[in-house]
């Protein structure tokens, strides 16, 4: 077991982020406590930051819901279905996500193989699928397997991968 340097929660060796506070545990070995590599997404000095204003919809995208990958400044339209799973692909994986976030550093950011599902409807909802490193909406951790409503401009953190939700 390893101990989070921020909140003292005990986690399994190999866990990338604390399930309680989101602190990076990348540099920790069994029994160790260390300085984090970077701050928790959505928080500065323990205070939740207000999400940035959402970017404008690109005129070329006709989808009603778009994922905006903040660091990469990439748009991923959600169209042609009502439900999407997001995660990362790993060699030999039996079940793959509808949207593979591997090209955007998903492994390094702590995204699980099947991290969340997004349901398009009224309202648009997100459900954490029991991910190891958790999901946050605007800096607040959500409970696994419980759908949560999303609003235009909400910032999701899948592990540490930040995605802003754009709803037309």
Helices and strands as residue ranges (DSSP letters): E 2-3, E 10-11, E 43-44, E 47-48, E 65-69, E 74-78, E 83-87, E 99-100, G 102-104, H 106-109, E 116-119, E 125-128, E 135-137, E 140-141, E 148-149, E 155-158, E 161-167
